[in-house]
């Protein structure tokens, strides 16, 4: 019996240590985002990033709308293009750095007129050129809506 209690205490202690390594104490995830194409699950189905765009936000000055699609859109910068049935979108400042998702900087999983807003995860903007934004994203709403990996979005004006 004593050994069983010792096993449970050890498992609990290790899980707490692992959880502490994942956060900086302020709720920010400090774990690295995996390399490879952005993918995951949206609406309970496999989702692979193909194209997307970054455009100035119409509602938030000095911020940009980031759109991630799992479809090959011919003209990403057409303002009437919204991708397919399952999209991911967010509004963030266009600057190199890490943005931890929270109540101010959130991400939305969109499908079948459902908007699932999450504040769990982070976006790392690693490169900004005249034509694209490159980076990494890790976001989770629930076990049916989560993504992680690298992206490259077309910059639209």
MIPA-881113 format. One record per atom (N, C-alpha, C): residue number from 1; residue in one letter; atom name; x, y, z. Coordinates in nm, 2 decimals. Example, Ala and Ser with C-alpha at 12.3 -4.5 7.8 and 13.67 -1.06 7.14 Angstrom:
BEGIN
VEXRO, 1, a, N, 1.32, -0.57, 0.78
VEXRO, 1, a, CA, 1.23, -0.45, 0.78
VEXRO, 1, a, C, 1.32, -0.33, 0.78
VEXRO, 2, s, N, 1.28, -0.22, 0.71
VEXRO, 2, s, CA, 1.37, -0.11, 0.71
VEXRO, 2, s, C, 1.29, 0.00, 0.79
This chain:
BEGIN
VEXRO, 1, x, N, 0.08, -0.12, 0.00
VEXRO, 1, x, CA, 0.00, 0.00, 0.00
VEXRO, 1, x, C, 0.09, 0.12, 0.00
VEXRO, 2, x, N, 0.19, 0.12, 0.08
VEXRO, 2, x, CA, 0.28, 0.23, 0.09
VEXRO, 2, x, C, 0.35, 0.26, -0.05
VEXRO, 3, x, N, 0.39, 0.16, -0.12
VEXRO, 3, x, CA, 0.45, 0.18, -0.25
VEXRO, 3, x, C, 0.35, 0.23, -0.35
VEXRO, 4, x, N, 0.22, 0.20, -0.34
VEXRO, 4, x, CA, 0.12, 0.25, -0.43
VEXRO, 4, x, C, 0.10, 0.40, -0.41
VEXRO, 5, x, N, 0.10, 0.44, -0.28
VEXRO, 5, x, CA, 0.09, 0.59, -0.25
VEXRO, 5, x, C, 0.21, 0.66, -0.30
VEXRO, 6, x, N, 0.33, 0.60, -0.28
VEXRO, 6, x, CA, 0.45, 0.66, -0.33
VEXRO, 6, x, C, 0.45, 0.68, -0.48
VEXRO, 7, x, N, 0.40, 0.58, -0.55
VEXRO, 7, x, CA, 0.39, 0.59, -0.70
VEXRO, 7, x, C, 0.30, 0.71, -0.74
VEXRO, 8, x, N, 0.18, 0.72, -0.67
VEXRO, 8, x, CA, 0.09, 0.83, -0.71
VEXRO, 8, x, C, 0.15, 0.97, -0.67
VEXRO, 9, x, N, 0.22, 0.98, -0.56
VEXRO, 9, x, CA, 0.29, 1.11, -0.52
VEXRO, 9, x, C, 0.39, 1.14, -0.63
VEXRO, 10, x, N, 0.47, 1.04, -0.67
VEXRO, 10, x, CA, 0.58, 1.07, -0.77
VEXRO, 10, x, C, 0.51, 1.11, -0.90
VEXRO, 11, x, N, 0.41, 1.05, -0.95
VEXRO, 11, x, CA, 0.34, 1.09, -1.07
VEXRO, 11, x, C, 0.29, 1.23, -1.06
VEXRO, 12, x, N, 0.23, 1.26, -0.95
VEXRO, 12, x, CA, 0.17, 1.39, -0.93
VEXRO, 12, x, C, 0.28, 1.50, -0.93
VEXRO, 13, x, N, 0.39, 1.47, -0.87
VEXRO, 13, x, CA, 0.51, 1.57, -0.86
VEXRO, 13, x, C, 0.57, 1.59, -1.00
VEXRO, 14, x, N, 0.59, 1.48, -1.07
VEXRO, 14, x, CA, 0.64, 1.49, -1.21
VEXRO, 14, x, C, 0.55, 1.57, -1.30
VEXRO, 15, x, N, 0.42, 1.55, -1.29
VEXRO, 15, x, CA, 0.32, 1.62, -1.37
VEXRO, 15, x, C, 0.32, 1.77, -1.34
VEXRO, 16, x, N, 0.34, 1.80, -1.21
VEXRO, 16, x, CA, 0.34, 1.95, -1.17
VEXRO, 16, x, C, 0.47, 2.01, -1.22
VEXRO, 17, x, N, 0.58, 1.94, -1.22
VEXRO, 17, x, CA, 0.71, 1.99, -1.27
VEXRO, 17, x, C, 0.69, 2.02, -1.42
VEXRO, 18, x, N, 0.64, 1.92, -1.50
VEXRO, 18, x, CA, 0.61, 1.94, -1.64
VEXRO, 18, x, C, 0.52, 2.06, -1.67
VEXRO, 19, x, N, 0.42, 2.07, -1.59
VEXRO, 19, x, CA, 0.33, 2.19, -1.61
VEXRO, 19, x, C, 0.40, 2.32, -1.59
VEXRO, 20, x, N, 0.48, 2.32, -1.49
VEXRO, 20, x, CA, 0.56, 2.44, -1.46
VEXRO, 20, x, C, 0.65, 2.48, -1.57
VEXRO, 21, x, N, 0.71, 2.38, -1.63
VEXRO, 21, x, CA, 0.80, 2.40, -1.74
VEXRO, 21, x, C, 0.73, 2.46, -1.86
VEXRO, 22, x, N, 0.60, 2.43, -1.88
VEXRO, 22, x, CA, 0.52, 2.48, -1.99
VEXRO, 22, x, C, 0.48, 2.62, -1.98
VEXRO, 23, x, N, 0.49, 2.68, -1.86
VEXRO, 23, x, CA, 0.44, 2.82, -1.84
VEXRO, 23, x, C, 0.54, 2.90, -1.77
VEXRO, 24, x, N, 0.54, 3.03, -1.80
VEXRO, 24, x, CA, 0.64, 3.12, -1.73
VEXRO, 24, x, C, 0.58, 3.18, -1.60
VEXRO, 25, x, N, 0.47, 3.12, -1.55
VEXRO, 25, x, CA, 0.41, 3.17, -1.43
VEXRO, 25, x, C, 0.31, 3.28, -1.45
VEXRO, 26, x, N, 0.30, 3.33, -1.58
VEXRO, 26, x, CA, 0.21, 3.44, -1.61
VEXRO, 26, x, C, 0.10, 3.38, -1.71
VEXRO, 27, x, N, 0.10, 3.25, -1.72
VEXRO, 27, x, CA, 0.00, 3.19, -1.81
VEXRO, 27, x, C, 0.05, 3.18, -1.96
VEXRO, 28, x, N, 0.17, 3.22, -1.99
VEXRO, 28, x, CA, 0.23, 3.22, -2.12
VEXRO, 28, x, C, 0.29, 3.08, -2.15
VEXRO, 29, x, N, 0.26, 3.02, -2.26
VEXRO, 29, x, CA, 0.32, 2.89, -2.29
VEXRO, 29, x, C, 0.46, 2.91, -2.34
VEXRO, 30, x, N, 0.56, 2.85, -2.28
VEXRO, 30, x, CA, 0.70, 2.87, -2.32
VEXRO, 30, x, C, 0.75, 2.75, -2.40
VEXRO, 31, x, N, 0.67, 2.65, -2.43
VEXRO, 31, x, CA, 0.71, 2.54, -2.51
VEXRO, 31, x, C, 0.73, 2.58, -2.65
VEXRO, 32, x, N, 0.83, 2.52, -2.72
VEXRO, 32, x, CA, 0.85, 2.55, -2.86
VEXRO, 32, x, C, 0.74, 2.50, -2.95
VEXRO, 33, x, N, 0.71, 2.57, -3.05
VEXRO, 33, x, CA, 0.61, 2.53, -3.15
VEXRO, 33, x, C, 0.68, 2.44, -3.25
VEXRO, 34, x, N, 0.63, 2.32, -3.28
VEXRO, 34, x, CA, 0.70, 2.23, -3.37
VEXRO, 34, x, C, 0.72, 2.28, -3.51
VEXRO, 35, x, N, 0.82, 2.23, -3.57
VEXRO, 35, x, CA, 0.85, 2.27, -3.71
VEXRO, 35, x, C, 0.75, 2.19, -3.80
VEXRO, 36, x, N, 0.74, 2.23, -3.93
VEXRO, 36, x, CA, 0.66, 2.16, -4.03
VEXRO, 36, x, C, 0.53, 2.24, -4.05
VEXRO, 37, x, N, 0.47, 2.21, -4.16
VEXRO, 37, x, CA, 0.35, 2.28, -4.20
VEXRO, 37, x, C, 0.24, 2.29, -4.09
VEXRO, 38, x, N, 0.18, 2.40, -4.08
VEXRO, 38, x, CA, 0.07, 2.42, -3.99
VEXRO, 38, x, C, -0.05, 2.32, -4.02
VEXRO, 39, x, N, -0.08, 2.24, -3.92
VEXRO, 39, x, CA, -0.19, 2.15, -3.94
VEXRO, 39, x, C, -0.25, 2.11, -3.81
VEXRO, 40, x, N, -0.36, 2.03, -3.81
VEXRO, 40, x, CA, -0.42, 1.99, -3.69
VEXRO, 40, x, C, -0.56, 1.94, -3.72
VEXRO, 41, x, N, -0.66, 1.98, -3.64
VEXRO, 41, x, CA, -0.80, 1.94, -3.65
VEXRO, 41, x, C, -0.89, 2.06, -3.64
VEXRO, 42, x, N, -0.98, 2.08, -3.73
VEXRO, 42, x, CA, -1.08, 2.19, -3.72
VEXRO, 42, x, C, -1.22, 2.12, -3.74
VEXRO, 43, x, N, -1.31, 2.15, -3.66
VEXRO, 43, x, CA, -1.44, 2.08, -3.66
VEXRO, 43, x, C, -1.44, 1.93, -3.66
VEXRO, 44, x, N, -1.34, 1.88, -3.59
VEXRO, 44, x, CA, -1.33, 1.74, -3.57
VEXRO, 44, x, C, -1.27, 1.66, -3.69
VEXRO, 45, x, N, -1.22, 1.74, -3.79
VEXRO, 45, x, CA, -1.16, 1.68, -3.91
VEXRO, 45, x, C, -1.02, 1.73, -3.93
VEXRO, 46, x, N, -0.94, 1.64, -3.99
VEXRO, 46, x, CA, -0.80, 1.68, -4.02
VEXRO, 46, x, C, -0.80, 1.81, -4.10
VEXRO, 47, x, N, -0.70, 1.90, -4.07
VEXRO, 47, x, CA, -0.69, 2.03, -4.13
VEXRO, 47, x, C, -0.55, 2.06, -4.16
VEXRO, 48, x, N, -0.52, 2.09, -4.29
VEXRO, 48, x, CA, -0.38, 2.13, -4.33
VEXRO, 48, x, C, -0.38, 2.27, -4.40
VEXRO, 49, x, N, -0.30, 2.35, -4.35
VEXRO, 49, x, CA, -0.28, 2.49, -4.40
VEXRO, 49, x, C, -0.23, 2.48, -4.54
VEXRO, 50, x, N, -0.29, 2.55, -4.63
VEXRO, 50, x, CA, -0.25, 2.56, -4.77
VEXRO, 50, x, C, -0.21, 2.71, -4.81
VEXRO, 51, x, N, -0.30, 2.80, -4.78
VEXRO, 51, x, CA, -0.28, 2.94, -4.82
VEXRO, 51, x, C, -0.35, 3.03, -4.71
VEXRO, 52, x, N, -0.31, 3.16, -4.72
VEXRO, 52, x, CA, -0.37, 3.26, -4.63
VEXRO, 52, x, C, -0.32, 3.40, -4.66
VEXRO, 53, x, N, -0.37, 3.49, -4.58
VEXRO, 53, x, CA, -0.33, 3.63, -4.61
VEXRO, 53, x, C, -0.33, 3.71, -4.48
VEXRO, 54, x, N, -0.26, 3.82, -4.49
VEXRO, 54, x, CA, -0.25, 3.92, -4.38
VEXRO, 54, x, C, -0.29, 4.05, -4.45
VEXRO, 55, x, N, -0.39, 4.12, -4.39
VEXRO, 55, x, CA, -0.44, 4.25, -4.44
VEXRO, 55, x, C, -0.47, 4.34, -4.33
VEXRO, 56, x, N, -0.46, 4.47, -4.36
VEXRO, 56, x, CA, -0.49, 4.57, -4.25
VEXRO, 56, x, C, -0.64, 4.55, -4.20
VEXRO, 57, x, N, -0.65, 4.55, -4.07
VEXRO, 57, x, CA, -0.79, 4.53, -4.01
VEXRO, 57, x, C, -0.87, 4.66, -4.04
VEXRO, 58, x, N, -1.00, 4.63, -4.07
VEXRO, 58, x, CA, -1.09, 4.74, -4.09
VEXRO, 58, x, C, -1.14, 4.80, -3.96
VEXRO, 59, x, N, -1.14, 4.72, -3.85
VEXRO, 59, x, CA, -1.19, 4.76, -3.72
VEXRO, 59, x, C, -1.09, 4.80, -3.62
VEXRO, 60, x, N, -0.97, 4.75, -3.63
VEXRO, 60, x, CA, -0.86, 4.78, -3.53
VEXRO, 60, x, C, -0.74, 4.85, -3.59
VEXRO, 61, x, N, -0.73, 4.98, -3.57
VEXRO, 61, x, CA, -0.61, 5.05, -3.63
VEXRO, 61, x, C, -0.48, 4.99, -3.58
VEXRO, 62, x, N, -0.38, 4.99, -3.66
VEXRO, 62, x, CA, -0.25, 4.94, -3.64
VEXRO, 62, x, C, -0.24, 4.79, -3.62
VEXRO, 63, x, N, -0.35, 4.72, -3.65
VEXRO, 63, x, CA, -0.35, 4.58, -3.64
VEXRO, 63, x, C, -0.39, 4.52, -3.78
VEXRO, 64, x, N, -0.36, 4.39, -3.79
VEXRO, 64, x, CA, -0.38, 4.32, -3.92
VEXRO, 64, x, C, -0.46, 4.19, -3.90
VEXRO, 65, x, N, -0.55, 4.16, -3.99
VEXRO, 65, x, CA, -0.62, 4.03, -3.99
VEXRO, 65, x, C, -0.54, 3.92, -4.05
VEXRO, 66, x, N, -0.52, 3.81, -3.98
VEXRO, 66, x, CA, -0.45, 3.70, -4.03
VEXRO, 66, x, C, -0.55, 3.59, -4.06
VEXRO, 67, x, N, -0.55, 3.54, -4.18
VEXRO, 67, x, CA, -0.65, 3.44, -4.23
VEXRO, 67, x, C, -0.57, 3.31, -4.27
VEXRO, 68, x, N, -0.61, 3.20, -4.22
VEXRO, 68, x, CA, -0.55, 3.07, -4.25
VEXRO, 68, x, C, -0.65, 2.98, -4.32
VEXRO, 69, x, N, -0.62, 2.93, -4.44
VEXRO, 69, x, CA, -0.71, 2.85, -4.51
VEXRO, 69, x, C, -0.66, 2.71, -4.54
VEXRO, 70, x, N, -0.75, 2.61, -4.56
VEXRO, 70, x, CA, -0.70, 2.48, -4.60
VEXRO, 70, x, C, -0.74, 2.45, -4.74
VEXRO, 71, x, N, -0.75, 2.56, -4.82
VEXRO, 71, x, CA, -0.78, 2.55, -4.96
VEXRO, 71, x, C, -0.68, 2.63, -5.04
VEXRO, 72, x, N, -0.66, 2.60, -5.17
VEXRO, 72, x, CA, -0.57, 2.67, -5.26
VEXRO, 72, x, C, -0.65, 2.78, -5.33
VEXRO, 73, x, N, -0.65, 2.90, -5.27
VEXRO, 73, x, CA, -0.72, 3.01, -5.32
VEXRO, 73, x, C, -0.64, 3.08, -5.43
VEXRO, 74, x, N, -0.70, 3.11, -5.54
VEXRO, 74, x, CA, -0.63, 3.17, -5.65
VEXRO, 74, x, C, -0.58, 3.31, -5.63
VEXRO, 75, x, N, -0.67, 3.39, -5.56
VEXRO, 75, x, CA, -0.63, 3.53, -5.53
VEXRO, 75, x, C, -0.65, 3.56, -5.38
VEXRO, 76, x, N, -0.55, 3.54, -5.30
VEXRO, 76, x, CA, -0.56, 3.56, -5.16
VEXRO, 76, x, C, -0.60, 3.70, -5.12
VEXRO, 77, x, N, -0.57, 3.80, -5.20
VEXRO, 77, x, CA, -0.59, 3.94, -5.17
VEXRO, 77, x, C, -0.72, 3.99, -5.21
VEXRO, 78, x, N, -0.81, 3.91, -5.28
VEXRO, 78, x, CA, -0.94, 3.95, -5.31
VEXRO, 78, x, C, -1.02, 3.97, -5.18
VEXRO, 79, x, N, -1.07, 4.09, -5.15
VEXRO, 79, x, CA, -1.13, 4.11, -5.02
VEXRO, 79, x, C, -1.26, 4.03, -5.00
VEXRO, 80, x, N, -1.31, 3.98, -5.11
VEXRO, 80, x, CA, -1.44, 3.90, -5.10
VEXRO, 80, x, C, -1.41, 3.75, -5.09
VEXRO, 81, x, N, -1.28, 3.71, -5.08
VEXRO, 81, x, CA, -1.24, 3.57, -5.06
VEXRO, 81, x, C, -1.23, 3.54, -4.91
VEXRO, 82, x, N, -1.30, 3.44, -4.87
VEXRO, 82, x, CA, -1.30, 3.40, -4.73
VEXRO, 82, x, C, -1.25, 3.26, -4.70
VEXRO, 83, x, N, -1.19, 3.20, -4.80
VEXRO, 83, x, CA, -1.14, 3.06, -4.79
VEXRO, 83, x, C, -1.26, 2.96, -4.80
VEXRO, 84, x, N, -1.24, 2.85, -4.74
VEXRO, 84, x, CA, -1.34, 2.74, -4.74
VEXRO, 84, x, C, -1.43, 2.74, -4.62
VEXRO, 85, x, N, -1.48, 2.62, -4.59
VEXRO, 85, x, CA, -1.58, 2.61, -4.48
VEXRO, 85, x, C, -1.51, 2.60, -4.34
VEXRO, 86, x, N, -1.38, 2.58, -4.34
VEXRO, 86, x, CA, -1.31, 2.57, -4.21
VEXRO, 86, x, C, -1.19, 2.65, -4.21
VEXRO, 87, x, N, -1.20, 2.77, -4.15
VEXRO, 87, x, CA, -1.09, 2.86, -4.15
VEXRO, 87, x, C, -1.04, 2.90, -4.01
VEXRO, 88, x, N, -0.93, 2.96, -4.00
VEXRO, 88, x, CA, -0.88, 3.01, -3.87
VEXRO, 88, x, C, -0.84, 3.15, -3.89
VEXRO, 89, x, N, -0.87, 3.24, -3.80
VEXRO, 89, x, CA, -0.85, 3.38, -3.82
VEXRO, 89, x, C, -0.82, 3.45, -3.69
VEXRO, 90, x, N, -0.74, 3.56, -3.70
VEXRO, 90, x, CA, -0.71, 3.64, -3.58
VEXRO, 90, x, C, -0.67, 3.78, -3.62
VEXRO, 91, x, N, -0.66, 3.87, -3.52
VEXRO, 91, x, CA, -0.62, 4.01, -3.55
VEXRO, 91, x, C, -0.50, 4.04, -3.46
VEXRO, 92, x, N, -0.39, 4.07, -3.52
VEXRO, 92, x, CA, -0.27, 4.09, -3.44
VEXRO, 92, x, C, -0.19, 4.21, -3.50
VEXRO, 93, x, N, -0.09, 4.27, -3.42
VEXRO, 93, x, CA, 0.00, 4.37, -3.47
VEXRO, 93, x, C, 0.09, 4.30, -3.57
VEXRO, 94, x, N, 0.13, 4.37, -3.67
VEXRO, 94, x, CA, 0.22, 4.31, -3.77
VEXRO, 94, x, C, 0.36, 4.35, -3.74
VEXRO, 95, x, N, 0.42, 4.27, -3.65
VEXRO, 95, x, CA, 0.56, 4.29, -3.61
VEXRO, 95, x, C, 0.62, 4.16, -3.57
VEXRO, 96, x, N, 0.75, 4.15, -3.58
VEXRO, 96, x, CA, 0.82, 4.03, -3.55
VEXRO, 96, x, C, 0.82, 4.01, -3.40
VEXRO, 97, x, N, 0.79, 3.89, -3.35
VEXRO, 97, x, CA, 0.79, 3.86, -3.21
VEXRO, 97, x, C, 0.68, 3.76, -3.18
VEXRO, 98, x, N, 0.67, 3.72, -3.05
VEXRO, 98, x, CA, 0.57, 3.62, -3.00
VEXRO, 98, x, C, 0.46, 3.69, -2.94
VEXRO, 99, x, N, 0.34, 3.65, -2.98
VEXRO, 99, x, CA, 0.21, 3.70, -2.92
VEXRO, 99, x, C, 0.14, 3.59, -2.85
VEXRO, 100, x, N, 0.13, 3.59, -2.72
VEXRO, 100, x, CA, 0.06, 3.49, -2.65
VEXRO, 100, x, C, -0.09, 3.52, -2.66
VEXRO, 101, x, N, -0.17, 3.42, -2.70
VEXRO, 101, x, CA, -0.31, 3.44, -2.71
VEXRO, 101, x, C, -0.37, 3.46, -2.57
VEXRO, 102, x, N, -0.46, 3.55, -2.57
VEXRO, 102, x, CA, -0.53, 3.59, -2.44
VEXRO, 102, x, C, -0.66, 3.65, -2.48
VEXRO, 103, x, N, -0.73, 3.72, -2.38
VEXRO, 103, x, CA, -0.86, 3.78, -2.41
VEXRO, 103, x, C, -0.85, 3.90, -2.51
VEXRO, 104, x, N, -0.73, 3.96, -2.52
VEXRO, 104, x, CA, -0.71, 4.07, -2.61
VEXRO, 104, x, C, -0.67, 4.02, -2.75
VEXRO, 105, x, N, -0.58, 3.93, -2.75
VEXRO, 105, x, CA, -0.52, 3.87, -2.87
VEXRO, 105, x, C, -0.57, 3.72, -2.88
VEXRO, 106, x, N, -0.68, 3.70, -2.95
VEXRO, 106, x, CA, -0.74, 3.57, -2.95
VEXRO, 106, x, C, -0.74, 3.52, -3.10
VEXRO, 107, x, N, -0.77, 3.39, -3.12
VEXRO, 107, x, CA, -0.78, 3.33, -3.25
VEXRO, 107, x, C, -0.92, 3.26, -3.26
VEXRO, 108, x, N, -0.97, 3.26, -3.38
VEXRO, 108, x, CA, -1.11, 3.20, -3.40
VEXRO, 108, x, C, -1.10, 3.09, -3.50
VEXRO, 109, x, N, -1.15, 2.97, -3.45
VEXRO, 109, x, CA, -1.17, 2.86, -3.54
VEXRO, 109, x, C, -1.32, 2.88, -3.60
VEXRO, 110, x, N, -1.33, 2.89, -3.73
VEXRO, 110, x, CA, -1.46, 2.92, -3.79
VEXRO, 110, x, C, -1.50, 2.80, -3.88
VEXRO, 111, x, N, -1.62, 2.75, -3.86
VEXRO, 111, x, CA, -1.68, 2.65, -3.95
VEXRO, 111, x, C, -1.83, 2.64, -3.93
VEXRO, 112, x, N, -1.90, 2.62, -4.04
VEXRO, 112, x, CA, -2.05, 2.61, -4.04
VEXRO, 112, x, C, -2.11, 2.72, -3.96
VEXRO, 113, x, N, -2.07, 2.84, -3.97
VEXRO, 113, x, CA, -2.12, 2.96, -3.90
VEXRO, 113, x, C, -2.10, 2.95, -3.75
VEXRO, 114, x, N, -2.00, 2.87, -3.71
VEXRO, 114, x, CA, -1.96, 2.86, -3.57
VEXRO, 114, x, C, -1.83, 2.94, -3.55
VEXRO, 115, x, N, -1.82, 3.02, -3.45
VEXRO, 115, x, CA, -1.70, 3.10, -3.42
VEXRO, 115, x, C, -1.65, 3.05, -3.28
VEXRO, 116, x, N, -1.55, 2.97, -3.28
VEXRO, 116, x, CA, -1.49, 2.92, -3.15
VEXRO, 116, x, C, -1.37, 3.00, -3.12
VEXRO, 117, x, N, -1.38, 3.09, -3.03
VEXRO, 117, x, CA, -1.27, 3.19, -2.99
VEXRO, 117, x, C, -1.18, 3.12, -2.89
VEXRO, 118, x, N, -1.05, 3.12, -2.91
VEXRO, 118, x, CA, -0.96, 3.06, -2.81
VEXRO, 118, x, C, -0.85, 3.16, -2.77
VEXRO, 119, x, N, -0.81, 3.15, -2.65
VEXRO, 119, x, CA, -0.70, 3.23, -2.59
VEXRO, 119, x, C, -0.59, 3.14, -2.55
VEXRO, 120, x, N, -0.59, 3.01, -2.59
VEXRO, 120, x, CA, -0.49, 2.92, -2.55
VEXRO, 120, x, C, -0.40, 2.90, -2.67
VEXRO, 121, x, N, -0.27, 2.94, -2.65
VEXRO, 121, x, CA, -0.17, 2.92, -2.75
VEXRO, 121, x, C, -0.09, 3.04, -2.77
VEXRO, 122, x, N, -0.02, 3.05, -2.89
VEXRO, 122, x, CA, 0.06, 3.16, -2.92
VEXRO, 122, x, C, 0.09, 3.16, -3.07
VEXRO, 123, x, N, 0.12, 3.28, -3.12
VEXRO, 123, x, CA, 0.17, 3.30, -3.26
VEXRO, 123, x, C, 0.31, 3.36, -3.26
VEXRO, 124, x, N, 0.40, 3.31, -3.33
VEXRO, 124, x, CA, 0.53, 3.36, -3.34
VEXRO, 124, x, C, 0.55, 3.42, -3.48
VEXRO, 125, x, N, 0.57, 3.55, -3.50
VEXRO, 125, x, CA, 0.59, 3.61, -3.63
VEXRO, 125, x, C, 0.74, 3.62, -3.64
VEXRO, 126, x, N, 0.80, 3.54, -3.73
VEXRO, 126, x, CA, 0.94, 3.53, -3.74
VEXRO, 126, x, C, 1.00, 3.61, -3.85
VEXRO, 127, x, N, 0.92, 3.64, -3.96
VEXRO, 127, x, CA, 0.98, 3.71, -4.07
VEXRO, 127, x, C, 0.87, 3.79, -4.14
VEXRO, 128, x, N, 0.90, 3.92, -4.18
VEXRO, 128, x, CA, 0.81, 4.00, -4.25
VEXRO, 128, x, C, 0.88, 4.06, -4.37
VEXRO, 129, x, N, 0.83, 4.03, -4.49
VEXRO, 129, x, CA, 0.89, 4.09, -4.61
VEXRO, 129, x, C, 0.79, 4.18, -4.68
VEXRO, 130, x, N, 0.82, 4.23, -4.80
VEXRO, 130, x, CA, 0.73, 4.31, -4.87
VEXRO, 130, x, C, 0.61, 4.23, -4.92
VEXRO, 131, x, N, 0.62, 4.10, -4.93
VEXRO, 131, x, CA, 0.52, 4.01, -4.99
VEXRO, 131, x, C, 0.46, 3.91, -4.90
VEXRO, 132, x, N, 0.52, 3.87, -4.79
VEXRO, 132, x, CA, 0.47, 3.77, -4.70
VEXRO, 132, x, C, 0.51, 3.78, -4.56
VEXRO, 133, x, N, 0.44, 3.71, -4.47
VEXRO, 133, x, CA, 0.47, 3.70, -4.33
VEXRO, 133, x, C, 0.49, 3.55, -4.30
VEXRO, 134, x, N, 0.60, 3.52, -4.24
VEXRO, 134, x, CA, 0.63, 3.38, -4.20
VEXRO, 134, x, C, 0.64, 3.37, -4.05
VEXRO, 135, x, N, 0.59, 3.25, -4.01
VEXRO, 135, x, CA, 0.59, 3.23, -3.86
VEXRO, 135, x, C, 0.54, 3.09, -3.82
VEXRO, 136, x, N, 0.51, 3.08, -3.69
VEXRO, 136, x, CA, 0.46, 2.96, -3.64
VEXRO, 136, x, C, 0.33, 2.99, -3.55
VEXRO, 137, x, N, 0.24, 2.89, -3.54
VEXRO, 137, x, CA, 0.12, 2.91, -3.47
VEXRO, 137, x, C, 0.09, 2.78, -3.39
VEXRO, 138, x, N, 0.05, 2.80, -3.27
VEXRO, 138, x, CA, 0.00, 2.69, -3.18
VEXRO, 138, x, C, -0.13, 2.74, -3.11
VEXRO, 139, x, N, -0.24, 2.68, -3.14
VEXRO, 139, x, CA, -0.37, 2.72, -3.08
VEXRO, 139, x, C, -0.45, 2.60, -3.06
VEXRO, 140, x, N, -0.53, 2.61, -2.95
VEXRO, 140, x, CA, -0.62, 2.50, -2.91
VEXRO, 140, x, C, -0.75, 2.56, -2.85
VEXRO, 141, x, N, -0.87, 2.51, -2.90
VEXRO, 141, x, CA, -0.99, 2.55, -2.84
VEXRO, 141, x, C, -1.04, 2.43, -2.76
VEXRO, 142, x, N, -1.04, 2.31, -2.82
VEXRO, 142, x, CA, -1.07, 2.18, -2.76
VEXRO, 142, x, C, -1.01, 2.07, -2.84
VEXRO, 143, x, N, -1.05, 1.94, -2.81
VEXRO, 143, x, CA, -0.99, 1.83, -2.88
VEXRO, 143, x, C, -1.04, 1.82, -3.02
VEXRO, 144, x, N, -1.14, 1.90, -3.06
VEXRO, 144, x, CA, -1.19, 1.90, -3.20
VEXRO, 144, x, C, -1.14, 2.02, -3.28
VEXRO, 145, x, N, -1.06, 2.11, -3.21
VEXRO, 145, x, CA, -1.02, 2.23, -3.28
VEXRO, 145, x, C, -0.88, 2.27, -3.22
VEXRO, 146, x, N, -0.78, 2.23, -3.29
VEXRO, 146, x, CA, -0.64, 2.27, -3.25
VEXRO, 146, x, C, -0.55, 2.27, -3.37
VEXRO, 147, x, N, -0.45, 2.35, -3.38
VEXRO, 147, x, CA, -0.35, 2.35, -3.48
VEXRO, 147, x, C, -0.21, 2.38, -3.43
VEXRO, 148, x, N, -0.11, 2.34, -3.50
VEXRO, 148, x, CA, 0.03, 2.38, -3.46
VEXRO, 148, x, C, 0.12, 2.36, -3.59
VEXRO, 149, x, N, 0.22, 2.45, -3.60
VEXRO, 149, x, CA, 0.31, 2.44, -3.71
VEXRO, 149, x, C, 0.35, 2.58, -3.77
VEXRO, 150, x, N, 0.41, 2.57, -3.89
VEXRO, 150, x, CA, 0.47, 2.68, -3.96
VEXRO, 150, x, C, 0.37, 2.73, -4.07
VEXRO, 151, x, N, 0.37, 2.86, -4.09
VEXRO, 151, x, CA, 0.29, 2.92, -4.20
VEXRO, 151, x, C, 0.36, 3.03, -4.27
VEXRO, 152, x, N, 0.31, 3.06, -4.39
VEXRO, 152, x, CA, 0.36, 3.17, -4.47
VEXRO, 152, x, C, 0.23, 3.23, -4.53
VEXRO, 153, x, N, 0.20, 3.36, -4.50
VEXRO, 153, x, CA, 0.08, 3.43, -4.54
VEXRO, 153, x, C, 0.12, 3.54, -4.64
VEXRO, 154, x, N, 0.04, 3.56, -4.74
VEXRO, 154, x, CA, 0.05, 3.67, -4.84
VEXRO, 154, x, C, 0.01, 3.80, -4.77
VEXRO, 155, x, N, 0.09, 3.90, -4.79
VEXRO, 155, x, CA, 0.06, 4.04, -4.74
VEXRO, 155, x, C, -0.03, 4.11, -4.85
VEXRO, 156, x, N, -0.15, 4.15, -4.80
VEXRO, 156, x, CA, -0.24, 4.22, -4.89
VEXRO, 156, x, C, -0.26, 4.36, -4.84
VEXRO, 157, x, N, -0.28, 4.46, -4.92
VEXRO, 157, x, CA, -0.30, 4.60, -4.88
VEXRO, 157, x, C, -0.44, 4.64, -4.89
